Amino acid sequence: MRTSFIAFGIVLSTVISAAAAPIEHSEDGVTARLSGYGTIGMIEPDFALKNSSFLGDWSIRGQLTYDADDTHRLGFVYSLNQQTVDEDEYINDLFALWQIKEFGRIEIGLTDSVTEKLGLGLPDVGGLRLNDNSLIYKKIKPDDAIIADTTLDSGDGAPRLNIVSVPVDNVQYGLSVAGLGDDYSFVIDGAIKIRRPNGKTKTAYSIGASFMSRPDDFSQSPYSPNVTADWRAQFAASMNLQYNSLMFAFNARAIYDKNPVVMVSDGIILGTGISYDLFKYTVSLSYLLSDTGIWHKDIDNNMYHTVVSSFRYKYSENVDGWMSLGWVPANPFISAGLRITF
């Protein structure tokens, strides 16, 4: 806890300084870029006004690229975030990239798969990291296993090759292969993203699938048991629809483990949400349903509901104030804080 708090303070100070200064510098085809965010606030379970808990979250990402010519760009990326530090790791992303103007992008190293990078999230204007192993479950711990992320996840702890195309007629494809680690024999992911960005009504769709061979104590989430099984298959689909300032989204993810050992953590998660912008104000309402163990008749399945309503006021380009009201089983909560991006 102490380490996380100190790291958060350092990153938040960096973010505040960077927000008022240039965060990108280019010279002779070389570009250095620093980006990230810091969130600080509180969460109050049960509206008790005596169980307040500090809420801190941050992420920082550095990217260095070199434009070899008008067609080719080479680069290197490193990132770190609160979630990674919580798991006693100090690499979130560490990969090299090769970008080809008419083809797409190739990434080699430790990073998320294309299914996660091409996925779509739910409206979330608060600071609870709703689309990525939410802070809600970190502070109000579930009694049983839940799936806490609607975006398909196959880990980022083993060397991976990602190939992502450039959008062609608003359609983008991706393929990912990983292995050489201790968590599984290999994993193959594929995804497609379709965008319709023109007109008054804008839409985006994403579909992804993954196959993992012999997961061995593989960790998909801090809120679910690690997975050991013959194989794991996943499927995810998501949609965003925007009409003027109104945004609607729907996400679905299914996970199936063949012959899981000991604990079960597969199942489904469904999410839906809506948000509306008015000048500097934004409101959102989101709902998540996690149901684990539904594929296995010899155990009881665990259904978990999460509802979050958030309000955001944008003070400036880089500073937001937010408040969230929500409910998880037997635990209503209120949360508020400040978020700084750069």
Secondary structure, DSSP 8 states (H G I E B T S, - for coil): -HHHHHHHHHHHHHHHHHHTS--EEEETTEEEEEEEEEEEEEEEETT-SS--EEEEEEEEEEEEEEE-SSSEEEEEEEEEEHHHHHTT---SEEEEEEEETTTEEEEEEE---HHHHT-------SSS-TTSS-HHHHHS--SS-----SS----SSS-EEEEEE--BTTEEEEEEEEESSSS-SEEEEEEEEEEE-SSSEEEEEEEEEEEEES--SB-S-TTS--B-SSEEEEEEEEEEEEETTEEEEEEEEEEEEES--SS---EEEEEEEEEEEETTEEEEEEEEEEEESTT-TTS--EEEEEEEEEEEEE-SSSEEEEEEEEEETTEEEEEEEEEEE-
